[in-house]
C-alpha cells in the first residue's frame, strides 16, 4: 500500500508470519530528493491482522516525517 504525506511517499509492506501473526515495514521517500535515499523501519511487535500491523507502521512513518 502506498500513501502520500507531506511531500513523501510511504510504502507499507506487510507480511504474514508463523502462528498467524503479521508484521509491517514502512519505507519513506521524499519527492525530488535523490540524495536523501530511503528511510525505513518496522511497526513494533507482531499483530493479529494486516490492518492492525499497518496502522502503527503508518503512524511511525508519519512521525518520522514530522520529526524532520
C-alpha positions in Angstrom: 0.0 0.0 0.0 1.3 3.5 -0.9 0.3 6.7 0.9 1.4 10.2 0.2 2.0 12.6 3.1 3.8 16.0 3.3 5.7 15.5 0.0 6.7 12.0 0.9 5.7 8.6 -0.4 5.1 6.0 2.3 5.1 2.3 1.2 3.8 -0.3 3.6 5.0 -3.9 3.2 3.0 -6.2 5.5 3.8 -9.8 5.8 2.2 -12.9 7.4 4.4 -14.9 9.7 4.1 -18.2 11.6 1.3 -18.6 14.2 -1.0 -16.2 12.3 0.9 -13.0 13.2 1.6 -10.1 10.9 4.4 -7.5 10.7 4.7 -4.4 8.6 7.7 -2.5 7.2 7.4 1.1 6.2 9.6 2.8 3.5 9.7 6.6 3.3 10.9 8.5 0.2 10.9 12.3 -0.1 9.9 13.6 -3.6 12.6 15.3 -5.6 15.5 14.4 -3.3 17.6 11.7 -4.9 20.4 12.2 -2.4 18.1 11.6 0.6 17.6 8.0 -0.2 15.1 5.9 1.6 14.3 5.6 5.3 12.6 2.5 6.6 11.6 0.7 9.8 9.0 -1.6 11.2 6.0 -1.4 13.4 6.8 -2.6 16.9 5.7 -6.1 17.6 3.5 -8.6 15.8 -0.2 -8.3 15.2 -3.3 -10.4 14.7 -4.2 -8.9 11.3 -2.8 -7.0 8.4 -4.8 -3.9 9.3 -3.5 -3.9 12.9 0.1 -4.2 11.6 -0.2 -1.5 9.0 -1.8 1.2 11.3 1.2 1.5 13.7 3.7 1.3 10.8 2.0 4.2 9.0 1.9 6.2 12.3 5.7 5.6 12.8 6.4 6.7 9.2 4.4 9.9 9.7 6.1 10.6 13.0 9.5 10.2 11.3 8.5 12.6 8.6 7.1 15.1 11.1 10.3 15.0 13.2 12.4 16.4 10.3 
